Structure formats: structure tokens, C-alpha cells
Amino acid sequence: MGSGCCSCPPPMTSEHFLAALDQGLANQQRSLPSWVVTAEAAADRFLAGGRLMVGGPAPSFEGEISWRAGGLMPLTSLASAESPGMGDAALLGYSGPEVPDPELARGLTAAGTITIGFGSGQQLPAVRRACARWIDSGNQAGPSDPPVAGILDVAAVWSFVGEFVGACLRRGAMPTMFQSIVVTGADVRNNRYIGTRLHDDMHPGPVDPGALGLAYLAALRRYLEGFQATERERLAQAADEVRRTRERGNRAWFLMAGGHLPANVLGLPAGPPQLETLAHPANADGIEAAGLRPGDFVYMQGYTWPPHEVADAVHATGGRLCVAMAGHGDQPAPQGAADIVLDAQWKYGDAAVTVPGYDIPFLAPSGFLNAAIYWSLVLAALPVT
């Protein structure tokens, strides 16, 4: 994309990209019942004292679910794990811009660890064979500049975490989970459980196999549908501003302020990006240090708070600001928080699934939605040919 290659296929449109994500989620819904036995195997090892580890070569696969709102507290980074072996299970992310080496999975398997690979098995046959178990992304778009498979892996690993929790619940145990730190009292609550693998103070009842993973995938599909239904015009307006900004010689920027965004959305496309990364804090000092020029445009990945300080700072440079952010409760993202506001659809608390008898919802949708919205804008902003 953007490379000027005459023989290359035309770039994926924003609409095609979102449809590919939705199709992948539908494929995961059909496949998820077959993931349950793998989640139960991982839960059996974990409850016997083993570790659930996460790693692999995919950019930010580990970071998306580690120390994360709605995520498992007792996850172990594979990079820092001592002597993985019998009794452990490893979640391995493989979708990315480079062809992955199967030796990591082979070595872990030889040591007795259950290796659970995530990616498009059709595109990654060697690592699929090397892993003991495989969770397919459901990607049917094929290799593409927008990292469809990598974004679908985000959905798959969160769904798998849900099924891991469900398997633990059917065995009478509840793993400790993080609450989003923006929620009042979350720091106190999280600190109470950090370092603890299982709750001894809450005992939710069992859930049906597939219930939590399917609930999460259904929520993602609902959020995608809502984004397309309500944000189409504002997305087109933002894309038009990105195009016109670049055409007149100004710069269009990406500023990350909240929520997780898989790193591989920033490592592509192959050609010049429509949005350049603004590597400064999302505050007035960061905007001043960035040296924006009059006429520059900033796309900000927000969270749930209106970015008034950033908006004032961008406007002081003569620039304009678009923010994608979530609303509170049943309220949409507040229009007027920036020049253009895209409603990211997920809500305050960044958690899509509840279990009766547990004190917080869990399984975060923001990473998937943030990546989807980022790429929707990048693709919609491609020069018109």
C-alpha cells in the first residue's frame, strides 16, 4: 500500500477491512467450541500449580493482555520465565510482518510445555505444525497490508482467556483479574489481589463451555456494527482532513493517549504512512515539544476522558484534533471534546463480559476496537486515484 507498485493489488478499502474483521469474528464464533478442550488443558495445568505464559514473535501480542484492564493477573511473561517445562502452558502470538520461526514452539514442546499458537494457520503452516494446539484467527483476507490476522488474534486471545476463566470456574476456582485503573477504587482493589493466583474471597458458580468467549466475540461484533452505523460520516470527514493536510504539505499525526494498541498496526503499511507517530506525552507539554505547525492534523487514540488539554494545545499551534474515545455508561462519546470525535463504542471500564458473583466485568475490547478504528482511518485517508 502506498508503494507505487503497478503490479500490486489495489489497497483494501476501509469498508472491506471492517468486513474482513467481522467475517473473522464470525469464523471464530464457529470455531470457539473446539477451543474449549485446549482452555481446559491449560486450566488443569494452572490449577495444579503450573504457569500460564504468554509471548511469541507477534508485535505486542503479550502486551495486549498482560497487566491489562480486564486481563488475568497471574499471567507470566515467557521472556522472563525461568525454565518453562512440564506443568506449564504457553500462549504464542505469531501474526506479524515477518515470517515466524517455529523453533520457539518446538523447544517449549520438547520441554513439556503445552504450546498454544495464535494466528492464521493457512498462512503459517510451519508454526502451526510446531505448536501442540492452535487457535486460528479466522482471517480470510489473506496476506494484506492492514494486519487483519494480527488484529483478529487480539480477539482470539481475549476469547481464549475467557474460556480459560470458564474452565477454572467449572473446577471451582476463580483466577484474579485486573480492573481498569480509570475506575474509581480500582487501584485499591487491584493491589489487594496482585501476586495472588486465585480468589479465596469470591466463588462464582460454573459457566457453560463457550459462554464467556462467545459473549466477548458477540460484543466485538456489536461494537463494530455500531461503529459503522454511527461513525461513517465522521470517519469520512477525518479521512478527508488527513488527505488534505498531507496534500498541502502539512503533517498528519497519530497520538496514543489511552487503551492498548497492538504495535503491528504502526509497523505497516509498506509505503509512507498516512499518520506519523507523535512520540510525545498526550498533554500540553507533549504537544508543545512535538513542534506541530499551523495546519497539522492529529488523530488521538483516547480512552474515556475528554482530551480538553490536548485539544487546547493543538489548537494553539493552529492544528486540528480528531479523537477516538469511549463513552460513559449508556452515553456515547461526547461530541465537542475535539474537532472530530469518533465513538469507539466500548464503554467506561473497558470490559465486555460479566460473571454472576464476581465483582467486576473483564475481557477488554479496547485493543481490538482501537486497532480497527486506526486502520479504518488510515485506509479511508488513502489518496484518491
C-alpha positions as CSV (number, residue, x, y, z in Angstrom):
1,M,0.0,0.0,0.0
2,G,1.4,3.3,-1.0
3,S,4.4,1.8,-2.6
4,G,3.5,2.7,-6.2
5,C,3.8,-0.9,-7.4
6,C,2.0,-1.2,-10.7
7,S,1.5,-4.9,-10.4
8,C,0.3,-4.8,-6.7
9,P,-3.4,-5.4,-6.0
10,P,-5.4,-2.3,-5.1
11,P,-5.3,-1.4,-1.4
12,M,-8.1,-2.7,0.8
13,T,-10.8,-0.2,1.4
14,S,-11.9,0.8,4.9
15,E,-15.3,-1.0,4.3
16,H,-13.6,-4.1,3.1
17,F,-11.2,-4.1,6.1
18,L,-14.1,-3.8,8.6
19,A,-16.0,-6.5,6.7
20,A,-12.9,-8.8,6.9
21,L,-12.7,-8.2,10.7
22,D,-16.4,-9.1,11.1
23,Q,-16.0,-12.2,9.0
24,G,-13.0,-13.3,11.0
25,L,-15.0,-12.8,14.3
26,A,-17.9,-14.9,12.8
27,N,-15.4,-17.6,11.9
28,Q,-14.0,-17.5,15.5
29,Q,-17.6,-17.9,16.9
30,R,-18.0,-21.0,14.8
31,S,-14.6,-22.4,15.9
32,L,-14.6,-21.4,19.5
33,P,-16.3,-24.6,20.8
34,S,-13.3,-26.5,19.6
35,W,-11.0,-24.2,21.7
36,V,-12.6,-25.3,25.0
37,V,-10.6,-28.5,25.3
38,T,-7.4,-26.5,25.0
39,A,-8.5,-24.0,27.6
40,E,-9.4,-26.8,29.9
41,A,-6.0,-28.4,29.4
42,A,-4.3,-25.1,30.3
43,A,-6.6,-24.6,33.3
44,D,-5.8,-28.1,34.6
45,R,-2.1,-27.3,34.5
46,F,-2.5,-23.9,36.1
47,L,-4.7,-25.2,38.9
48,A,-2.1,-27.9,39.6
49,G,0.5,-25.2,40.2
50,G,1.8,-24.6,36.6
51,R,2.1,-21.3,34.8
52,L,0.1,-19.8,32.0
53,M,2.8,-17.9,30.0
54,V,2.4,-15.5,27.1
55,G,4.9,-14.5,24.4
56,G,5.9,-15.2,20.8
57,P,7.1,-13.1,17.9
58,A,3.9,-11.2,17.1
59,P,4.3,-7.4,17.9
60,S,2.6,-6.5,21.2
61,F,0.7,-9.8,21.5
62,E,1.9,-10.2,25.0
63,G,1.5,-6.5,25.9
64,E,-2.2,-6.5,24.8
65,I,-3.2,-9.0,27.6
66,S,-0.6,-8.5,30.2
67,W,-1.1,-6.2,33.2
68,R,-4.2,-5.0,31.4
69,A,-7.7,-3.9,32.3
70,G,-9.9,-6.9,32.2
71,G,-7.0,-9.3,32.0
72,L,-5.6,-12.1,34.1
73,M,-3.3,-11.2,36.9
74,P,-1.4,-14.5,37.1
75,L,0.0,-14.3,33.5
76,T,3.7,-15.0,33.2
77,S,5.9,-13.3,30.5
78,L,7.6,-16.1,28.5
79,A,10.6,-13.8,28.0
80,S,11.3,-13.7,31.8
81,A,10.0,-17.2,32.7
82,E,12.6,-19.5,34.3
83,S,12.8,-23.0,32.9
84,P,9.4,-23.4,31.1
85,G,8.6,-27.1,31.2
86,M,6.2,-29.8,32.4
87,G,3.1,-28.4,34.0
88,D,3.2,-25.1,32.1
89,A,1.2,-23.8,29.1
90,A,2.3,-21.0,26.7
91,L,0.1,-18.7,24.6
92,L,2.2,-17.8,21.5
93,G,1.2,-15.0,19.1
94,Y,2.5,-15.4,15.5
95,S,0.8,-12.9,13.2
96,G,3.1,-10.1,12.1
97,P,5.1,-8.6,9.3
98,E,7.9,-11.2,9.5
99,V,7.7,-15.0,8.8
100,P,8.0,-16.6,12.2
101,D,10.5,-19.3,13.2
102,P,8.9,-22.5,14.6
103,E,11.9,-23.2,16.8
104,L,10.4,-21.4,19.8
105,A,7.4,-23.7,19.8
106,R,9.5,-26.8,19.2
107,G,11.8,-26.0,22.1
108,L,8.9,-25.4,24.5
109,T,7.1,-28.6,23.4
110,A,10.3,-30.6,23.9
111,A,10.5,-29.2,27.4
112,G,6.9,-30.4,28.1
113,T,5.1,-27.1,27.9
114,I,1.7,-27.1,26.1
115,T,2.2,-24.7,23.2
116,I,-0.9,-22.8,22.1
117,G,-0.3,-20.9,18.9
118,F,-2.5,-18.0,17.6
119,G,-2.5,-16.9,14.0
120,S,-3.8,-17.8,10.6
121,G,-2.9,-21.4,10.2
122,Q,-3.4,-21.3,6.4
123,Q,-0.7,-18.6,6.2
124,L,1.6,-20.1,8.9
125,P,1.7,-23.8,8.3
126,A,5.2,-24.4,9.8
127,V,4.5,-22.8,13.2
128,R,1.0,-24.4,13.2
129,R,2.6,-27.8,12.9
130,A,5.2,-26.9,15.6
131,C,2.5,-25.9,18.2
132,A,0.7,-28.6,20.2
133,R,-2.6,-26.7,19.9
134,W,-3.7,-23.9,17.5
135,I,-6.2,-21.1,17.9
136,D,-7.0,-19.8,14.4
137,S,-7.6,-16.1,13.8
138,G,-10.3,-16.9,11.3
139,N,-8.7,-14.5,8.8
140,Q,-9.9,-15.0,5.2
141,A,-8.4,-11.7,3.8
142,G,-5.1,-13.4,3.1
143,P,-1.8,-11.5,3.5
144,S,-2.6,-7.8,3.4
145,D,-1.1,-4.5,4.4
146,P,-3.7,-3.9,7.1
147,P,-2.8,-6.5,9.7
148,V,-6.2,-8.3,9.7
149,A,-4.9,-11.5,11.1
150,G,-2.9,-9.8,13.9
151,I,-6.0,-7.8,15.0
152,L,-8.1,-10.9,14.9
153,D,-5.5,-12.6,17.1
154,V,-6.3,-9.9,19.7
155,A,-9.9,-11.1,19.6
156,A,-8.9,-14.7,19.7
157,V,-6.6,-14.4,22.7
158,W,-9.1,-12.5,24.8
159,S,-11.8,-15.0,23.9
160,F,-9.4,-17.8,24.9
161,V,-8.7,-16.0,28.3
162,G,-12.5,-16.0,28.8
163,E,-12.6,-19.8,28.1
164,F,-9.6,-20.3,30.4
165,V,-11.5,-18.5,33.2
166,G,-14.6,-20.5,32.4
167,A,-12.7,-23.8,32.7
168,C,-11.3,-22.7,36.1
169,L,-14.8,-21.9,37.2
170,R,-16.1,-25.3,36.3
171,R,-13.3,-26.7,38.5
172,G,-14.3,-24.5,41.4
173,A,-11.7,-21.7,41.1
174,M,-11.7,-18.1,40.0
175,P,-8.4,-16.5,38.8
176,T,-7.7,-13.0,39.8
177,M,-8.5,-10.3,37.2
178,F,-7.5,-6.7,36.7
179,Q,-9.9,-3.8,36.8
180,S,-9.3,-0.7,34.6
181,I,-7.4,1.8,36.6
182,V,-9.6,4.6,35.4
183,V,-12.5,3.2,37.5
184,T,-12.7,4.8,41.0
185,G,-11.2,2.5,43.6
186,A,-9.6,0.2,41.0
187,D,-6.0,0.8,42.3
188,V,-7.0,-0.3,45.8
189,R,-8.9,-3.3,44.5
190,N,-6.1,-4.4,42.2
191,N,-3.4,-4.1,44.8
192,R,-5.4,-6.3,47.1
193,Y,-5.0,-9.2,44.6
194,I,-1.7,-8.6,42.8
195,G,0.5,-11.6,43.5
196,T,-2.5,-13.9,44.1
197,R,-3.4,-16.5,41.5
198,L,-6.9,-17.5,42.7
199,H,-9.6,-15.8,44.8
200,D,-10.3,-17.1,48.2
201,D,-12.9,-14.4,48.8
202,M,-15.2,-14.8,45.8
203,H,-16.5,-18.0,44.4
204,P,-18.7,-17.5,41.3
205,G,-20.6,-20.5,40.1
206,P,-19.7,-22.5,37.0
207,V,-20.4,-21.3,33.5
208,D,-21.1,-23.3,30.3
209,P,-18.3,-24.2,28.0
210,G,-18.0,-21.5,25.3
211,A,-20.2,-19.0,27.2
212,L,-17.5,-16.3,28.1
213,G,-15.6,-16.5,24.8
214,L,-18.8,-16.3,22.7
215,A,-20.1,-13.4,24.8
216,Y,-16.8,-11.5,24.2
217,L,-16.9,-12.1,20.4
218,A,-20.6,-11.1,20.2
219,A,-19.7,-7.8,22.0
220,L,-16.9,-7.1,19.5
221,R,-19.2,-7.7,16.6
222,R,-21.8,-5.4,18.1
223,Y,-19.3,-2.7,18.7
224,L,-18.0,-3.0,15.1
225,E,-21.6,-2.8,13.8
226,G,-22.3,0.2,15.9
227,F,-19.1,2.0,14.7
228,Q,-20.1,1.5,11.1
229,A,-23.7,2.6,11.7
230,T,-23.0,5.8,13.7
231,E,-19.5,6.9,12.8
232,R,-19.3,6.6,9.0
233,E,-19.7,10.3,8.2
234,R,-17.3,11.4,10.9
235,L,-14.7,8.9,9.8
236,A,-15.0,10.2,6.2
237,Q,-14.6,13.7,7.5
238,A,-11.5,12.8,9.4
239,A,-10.0,10.9,6.4
240,D,-10.7,13.9,4.2
241,E,-8.8,16.1,6.6
242,V,-5.9,13.7,6.7
243,R,-5.7,13.7,2.9
244,R,-6.0,17.5,2.5
245,T,-3.5,18.0,5.3
246,R,-0.8,15.9,3.5
247,E,-1.7,17.3,0.1
248,R,-0.9,20.9,1.2
249,G,2.5,19.8,2.7
250,N,1.4,19.6,6.3
251,R,1.7,16.5,8.5
252,A,-0.9,14.2,9.9
253,W,-0.1,12.6,13.3
254,F,-1.1,9.7,15.5
255,L,-1.0,10.3,19.2
256,M,-1.6,7.4,21.7
257,A,-3.2,8.5,24.9
258,G,-5.1,5.6,26.4
259,G,-6.0,1.9,25.9
260,H,-3.8,-0.6,24.2
261,L,-3.0,-0.6,20.5
262,P,-1.2,-3.6,19.0
263,A,2.3,-2.4,17.9
264,N,1.9,-4.1,14.4
265,V,-0.7,-1.5,13.4
266,L,2.1,1.0,13.4
267,G,4.7,-1.2,11.7
268,L,2.7,-1.2,8.4
269,P,1.9,-0.3,5.7
270,A,4.9,-0.8,3.5
271,G,4.7,2.7,2.0
272,P,4.7,6.1,3.7
273,P,2.0,6.0,6.5
274,Q,-0.9,8.3,6.3
275,L,-0.4,9.0,10.0
276,E,3.1,9.7,11.6
277,T,3.5,8.6,15.2
278,L,3.8,11.5,17.6
279,A,6.2,10.1,20.2
280,H,5.4,12.6,23.0
281,P,3.1,12.5,26.0
282,A,-0.6,13.2,25.4
283,N,-0.6,16.5,27.3
284,A,0.1,20.2,26.7
285,D,3.8,19.9,27.3
286,G,4.0,16.9,24.8
287,I,2.2,18.8,22.1
288,E,4.5,21.8,22.6
289,A,7.5,19.6,22.4
290,A,6.3,17.9,19.3
291,G,6.7,21.1,17.3
292,L,3.4,21.0,15.4
293,R,3.0,23.5,12.6
294,P,-0.1,25.5,11.8
295,G,-2.3,23.3,9.6
296,D,-1.2,20.0,11.0
297,F,-3.8,17.3,12.0
298,V,-3.6,15.0,15.0
299,Y,-5.6,11.7,15.3
300,M,-5.6,10.8,19.0
301,Q,-6.4,7.4,20.4
302,G,-8.2,8.4,23.6
303,Y,-9.8,6.4,26.4
304,T,-12.8,7.7,28.3
305,W,-11.9,11.2,29.3
306,P,-12.4,14.3,27.1
307,P,-9.0,15.5,25.9
308,H,-9.5,19.2,26.7
309,E,-5.9,19.9,27.5
310,V,-4.6,18.2,24.3
311,A,-7.3,20.0,22.2
312,D,-6.4,23.4,23.6
313,A,-2.7,22.7,22.9
314,V,-3.3,21.5,19.4
315,H,-5.5,24.5,18.6
316,A,-2.8,26.8,20.0
317,T,-0.5,25.6,17.3
318,G,-3.1,26.2,14.6
319,G,-3.8,22.5,14.2
320,R,-6.9,20.3,14.4
321,L,-7.7,17.3,16.5
322,C,-9.7,14.1,16.0
323,V,-10.1,11.7,18.9
324,A,-11.5,8.2,19.2
325,M,-12.8,7.6,22.7
326,A,-15.4,5.7,24.6
327,G,-18.4,7.0,26.4
328,H,-19.6,6.5,30.0
329,G,-22.4,4.1,30.8
330,D,-25.0,4.3,28.1
331,Q,-23.8,7.7,26.9
332,P,-21.9,8.0,23.6
333,A,-18.5,9.7,23.4
334,P,-19.1,13.4,23.9
335,Q,-19.1,15.4,20.8
336,G,-17.3,18.7,21.3
337,A,-14.3,17.1,23.0
338,A,-12.3,17.7,19.8
339,D,-12.8,19.0,16.3
340,I,-13.9,15.4,15.3
341,V,-14.9,12.8,17.8
342,L,-15.2,9.1,16.8
343,D,-17.2,7.0,19.2
344,A,-15.1,3.8,19.9
345,Q,-18.3,2.1,21.1
346,W,-16.9,0.3,24.1
347,K,-17.7,1.8,27.5
348,Y,-16.2,3.1,30.7
349,G,-14.4,0.2,32.5
350,D,-13.1,-1.4,29.3
351,A,-14.6,-4.8,30.0
352,A,-17.1,-6.7,27.9
353,V,-18.1,-9.8,29.9
354,T,-19.6,-10.4,33.3
355,V,-19.9,-13.4,35.6
356,P,-22.6,-13.5,38.3
357,G,-20.9,-13.5,41.7
358,Y,-17.7,-11.7,40.5
359,D,-17.2,-8.1,41.5
360,I,-16.0,-6.7,38.1
361,P,-16.6,-7.3,34.4
362,F,-13.5,-8.4,32.4
363,L,-12.1,-9.1,28.9
364,A,-11.1,-5.8,27.4
365,P,-12.4,-4.7,24.0
366,S,-10.4,-1.5,23.5
367,G,-7.3,-3.0,21.9
368,F,-9.3,-4.6,19.1
369,L,-11.5,-1.6,18.6
370,N,-8.6,0.8,18.7
371,A,-6.8,-1.1,16.0
372,A,-9.9,-1.4,13.9
373,I,-10.6,2.4,14.1
374,Y,-6.9,3.3,13.4
375,W,-6.8,1.2,10.3
376,S,-10.2,2.3,9.1
377,L,-9.0,5.9,9.2
378,V,-5.6,5.1,7.5
379,L,-7.4,3.2,4.7
380,A,-10.1,5.8,4.2
381,A,-7.4,8.5,4.0
382,L,-5.5,6.9,1.1
383,P,-5.1,9.3,-1.8
384,V,-8.0,9.2,-4.2
385,T,-6.8,7.8,-7.6
